[in-house]
Structures are given as C-alpha cells and as structure tokens.
Amino acid sequence: CFVEIPIKCLHNDDECQPRTVKSSHVWSIFNDIRKNPTHEHPGCRIVANDDGNFPGTYKILLFDGQHKAIAHKIDGRNNILVKLYLV
C-alpha cells in the first residue's frame, strides 16, 4: 500500500540495504525533486519491533530510497509517501 508517514518514523533496513549514504547522490536527488517531484516512492516493510522496549509495536524499515528520504528531509518536508510492503 502507499502511505504518507513522518520521515522520523523510518529506520534503515540494514538486512536488505546495508550500504552507506553518498552525499553527492542525496544532493543530486534533492535538486531533481525540486523540479520533478514525481519519483518512484521509497520502499519500506513493516516488522515487529524486537528490541524489547515496546512489545506489540512495529517498525517501518526503509529498504529502498534512503537517498530520496534524506533529500526530502533536506527539502524541509516532515512527511514522505512510501510504498509499504506488509510482510
């Protein structure tokens, strides 16, 4: 499904996307979304929160679109539309 969520609710999905963020790529996307806001939405999955602090809760893991999410935050947006896979 597609859902708009606060960017602060996203967590990097280290299992699926264990890569570093490249600042030049972030700025390239930032400049592009200012002119062309219709990009493919970042991909996320929802999983049970297993850290023990909040039983019965879930986390939204960002597995595709880290650079896009950061570019949106730099652009001053607090929310982002994501493609959320319910696993």
C-alpha positions as CSV (number, residue, x, y, z in Angstrom):
1,C,0.0,0.0,0.0
2,F,1.0,3.6,-0.3
3,V,1.1,5.6,2.9
4,E,2.3,9.0,4.0
5,I,4.3,8.8,7.2
6,P,6.6,11.1,9.2
7,I,10.2,10.7,8.0
8,K,11.3,10.4,11.6
9,C,9.4,7.0,11.8
10,L,11.7,5.4,9.2
11,H,14.5,3.1,10.2
12,N,17.2,1.9,7.8
13,D,16.8,-1.8,6.8
14,D,20.3,-3.0,7.4
15,E,19.3,-6.5,6.4
16,C,18.2,-5.5,2.9
17,Q,20.1,-2.3,2.4
18,P,23.5,-2.4,4.1
19,R,25.1,0.5,2.2
20,T,26.4,3.9,3.1
21,V,24.7,7.1,2.1
22,K,26.5,9.1,-0.5
23,S,26.1,12.9,-0.1
24,S,26.6,13.7,-3.8
25,H,23.7,11.3,-4.6
26,V,21.5,12.9,-2.0
27,W,22.1,16.4,-3.4
28,S,21.6,15.2,-6.9
29,I,18.1,13.8,-5.9
30,F,17.4,16.9,-3.9
31,N,18.0,19.1,-6.9
32,D,15.9,16.8,-9.1
33,I,12.9,16.6,-6.8
34,R,12.7,20.4,-6.7
35,K,12.0,20.2,-10.5
36,N,10.4,16.8,-10.8
37,P,8.5,15.7,-7.7
38,T,7.1,12.5,-9.2
39,H,9.8,10.0,-8.3
40,E,9.3,6.3,-7.5
41,H,8.4,6.2,-3.8
42,P,10.8,4.7,-1.3
43,G,10.2,1.1,-0.5
44,C,9.5,0.0,3.1
45,R,8.5,-3.0,5.0
46,I,6.9,-3.3,8.4
47,V,8.2,-5.7,11.0
48,A,7.6,-6.4,14.7
49,N,9.7,-4.3,17.0
50,D,12.0,-6.8,18.6
51,D,14.1,-4.5,20.8
52,G,12.1,-5.5,23.9
53,N,11.3,-1.9,24.8
54,F,7.9,-1.7,23.1
55,P,6.3,-5.1,22.9
56,G,3.4,-5.4,20.4
57,T,4.7,-2.5,18.3
58,Y,6.1,-2.4,14.8
59,K,8.9,-0.6,12.9
60,I,8.9,0.7,9.3
61,L,12.2,-0.3,7.7
62,L,13.4,1.6,4.6
63,F,15.0,-0.9,2.2
64,D,15.0,1.2,-0.9
65,G,15.1,5.0,-1.2
66,Q,17.4,6.1,1.6
67,H,18.8,8.9,-0.6
68,K,15.3,10.0,-1.6
69,A,14.1,10.1,2.1
70,I,17.1,12.2,3.1
71,A,16.6,14.6,0.1
72,H,13.0,15.1,1.1
73,K,14.1,16.0,4.7
74,I,16.7,18.4,3.4
75,D,13.9,20.0,1.3
76,G,12.1,20.7,4.6
77,R,9.4,18.0,4.3
78,N,8.5,16.2,7.5
79,N,6.4,13.5,5.8
80,I,7.1,11.2,2.9
81,L,4.9,9.0,0.8
82,V,6.3,5.4,0.8
83,K,5.4,2.1,-0.8
84,L,4.8,-0.1,2.3
85,Y,5.0,-3.8,2.0
86,L,3.1,-5.7,4.6
87,V,5.2,-8.8,5.3
